[in-house]
C-alpha cells in the first residue's frame, strides 16, 4: 500500500491525494515512485477520464524533504570523487520525469492547491494542465536565491519571458490571488470552496468522451513542445545540479549542516521578508 498518498475514483475522476500532512507533503524518493505509479494507473484505467491531484494537511507541498537531500549532498564532500554532473542529472531526472507525467498523461490533470506550494512543489504542480488554488495558498521558488533552479522549467510557458524572470530572479513569494492574476494558475477561490470547485470542474470535463479529452489536451500542449519544452527541462535539471554545487550552494549546505536546514532557510529568506520569514516577523 502507498505510504505517501492515497487514491480514489468517483464519477470518472481519479483523485491522487498527497498524504503526509505532518511533513507538509514534502517530496521524497518514496513519494516520487508512488506518484509515478498512481498517474500511470489512472492514465491506463478506462474508467478514468480526469486526474485530480490534491493534498491533506496544512500545505499542498513545501518542496523537497531537504533534511535528507542536504544530508546527501554533505556526504559528497566526504568522498574522494568530485561532483558527478551526469550522475546528478540521472538522479534528478527520476523526479522530473515523474512530475512530467502530469503533463504527458493523455488525460487532463487538475491540481487543487492549498497552503504552501513552493520550490520543488511548483516543479510538480505546474506540470498539471490546470491549477486551482485556495485564497490562502502561496507559490514561489525560493531556491532561486541560492541552491536551485526550476527543473521542469514550466514558468516561462505559463507566464511568458518577463513575468517568469520577475519571479525567478527574486524568488519572491506569490499569493494565490496574484498567481491567478498573472496567469501562473487558472483560478483563486475561497479556501472552503477549493475542493468543491476543483471536483466540479473535473467532473464537468469527465462528461466529455475520453478520446476528445485526449486529442484536445495534446493539441493544447503541442505549442509548448514546439517552443522547446524538452530542451528547457533538460537545462533546468542540469542547472539545478550546478546551482547546488556552486560555492554559494555548498556554503548553504554547510550552514544547514551546522545550524539546521530551517535556520539556513530563514537566513536566506529574512532579507526578502517573505515565506516563513514574513509570517514570523508579522506575528
Residue pairs with C-beta under 8 A, 6 or more apart in sequence:
2 19
2 34
2 37
2 38
3 30
3 34
4 18
4 19
4 20
4 25
4 28
4 30
4 31
4 34
4 35
5 16
5 17
5 18
5 19
5 31
5 34
5 35
5 38
6 17
6 19
7 14
7 15
7 16
7 17
7 38
7 41
7 42
8 14
8 15
8 17
9 15
9 45
9 47
9 48
11 203
11 206
12 47
12 48
12 49
12 50
12 203
12 206
13 48
13 49
13 50
13 51
13 52
13 199
13 202
13 203
13 206
14 42
14 45
14 48
14 50
14 51
14 52
15 52
15 53
15 54
16 35
16 38
16 39
16 42
16 51
16 52
16 53
16 54
17 54
17 55
17 56
18 25
18 31
18 53
18 54
18 55
18 56
18 60
18 61
19 25
19 55
19 56
20 26
20 31
20 56
20 57
21 55
21 56
21 57
21 58
21 59
22 57
23 65
24 57
24 58
24 59
24 61
24 62
24 115
24 116
25 31
25 55
25 56
25 57
25 59
25 60
25 61
25 62
25 121
26 61
26 62
26 63
26 64
26 65
26 66
27 61
27 63
27 64
27 65
27 95
27 120
27 121
27 124
28 64
28 65
28 68
29 94
32 94
32 95
32 98
33 98
35 98
35 101
35 124
36 97
36 98
36 101
39 51
39 98
39 101
39 102
39 105
39 109
40 101
42 48
42 51
42 105
42 107
43 51
43 101
43 105
43 106
43 107
46 210
48 107
49 107
49 108
49 205
49 206
49 208
49 210
49 213
50 107
50 108
50 109
50 110
50 202
50 203
50 205
50 206
50 213
51 102
51 105
51 107
51 108
51 109
51 110
52 109
52 110
52 111
52 112
52 198
52 199
52 202
53 102
53 109
53 110
53 111
53 112
53 125
53 128
54 60
54 111
54 112
54 113
54 195
54 198
55 61
55 113
55 114
57 115
58 115
58 116
59 114
59 115
59 116
59 117
60 111
60 113
60 114
60 115
60 116
60 117
60 121
60 125
60 137
61 116
61 117
61 118
61 120
61 121
61 124
61 125
62 116
62 118
62 119
62 121
63 118
63 119
63 120
63 121
63 143
64 119
64 120
66 256
66 261
66 265
67 261
70 253
70 256
70 257
70 261
71 257
73 244
73 245
73 253
74 253
74 254
74 256
74 257
76 83
77 250
83 241
83 245
85 238
85 241
85 242
88 241
88 244
88 245
89 237
89 238
89 241
92 151
92 237
92 240
92 241
93 237
95 120
95 123
95 151
96 123
96 151
96 152
96 233
96 237
99 123
99 124
99 127
99 151
99 152
100 127
100 152
100 233
101 127
102 109
102 111
102 124
102 127
102 128
102 129
103 109
103 127
103 128
103 129
103 221
106 214
106 217
106 218
107 210
107 213
107 214
107 217
108 129
108 130
108 202
108 205
108 213
108 217
109 127
109 128
109 129
109 130
110 128
110 129
110 130
110 131
110 132
110 198
110 201
110 202
110 205
111 125
111 128
111 130
111 131
111 132
111 198
112 132
112 133
112 194
112 195
112 197
112 198
112 199
113 125
113 131
113 132
113 133
113 134
113 137
113 139
113 176
113 185
113 194
114 133
114 134
114 136
114 137
114 191
114 194
115 134
115 136
115 137
115 138
116 137
116 138
117 125
117 133
117 137
117 138
117 139
118 138
118 139
118 140
118 141
118 142
118 173
118 275
119 140
119 141
119 142
119 143
119 148
120 151
122 139
122 140
122 141
122 150
122 154
123 150
123 151
123 152
123 154
124 152
125 131
126 152
126 154
126 155
126 158
126 184
127 152
127 154
129 217
129 220
130 185
130 186
130 201
131 184
131 185
131 186
132 185
132 186
132 187
132 188
132 189
132 194
132 197
132 198
132 201
133 139
133 176
133 179
133 180
133 185
133 187
133 188
133 189
133 194
134 176
134 188
134 189
134 190
134 191
134 193
134 194
135 176
135 177
135 188
135 189
135 190
135 191
136 176
136 191
137 175
137 176
137 179
137 188
138 173
138 174
138 175
138 176
138 275
139 173
139 174
139 176
139 179
139 184
139 185
140 167
140 171
140 172
140 173
140 174
140 274
140 275
141 148
141 150
141 155
141 167
141 168
141 171
142 171
142 173
142 265
142 268
142 269
142 275
143 149
143 171
143 243
144 150
144 168
144 169
144 170
144 171
145 170
145 171
145 268
145 269
145 272
146 243
146 248
146 249
146 252
146 268
147 243
147 244
147 248
147 249
147 252
147 253
148 240
148 243
148 244
149 236
149 239
149 240
149 243
150 168
150 236
150 240
151 233
151 236
151 237
151 240
152 233
152 236
153 229
153 232
153 233
153 235
153 236
155 164
155 167
155 168
155 184
156 164
156 232
157 224
157 227
157 229
157 232
158 164
158 183
158 184
159 167
159 182
159 183
159 184
160 183
163 182
163 183
167 174
170 272
171 272
172 272
172 274
173 274
173 275
173 278
174 182
174 184
176 185
176 188
177 188
179 185
179 188
180 186
180 187
180 188
187 197
189 197
205 213
243 249
244 253
252 264
252 268
255 263
255 264
255 267
256 263
256 264
256 265
259 267
265 276
266 276
266 277
266 280
269 275
269 276
269 277
270 277
273 281
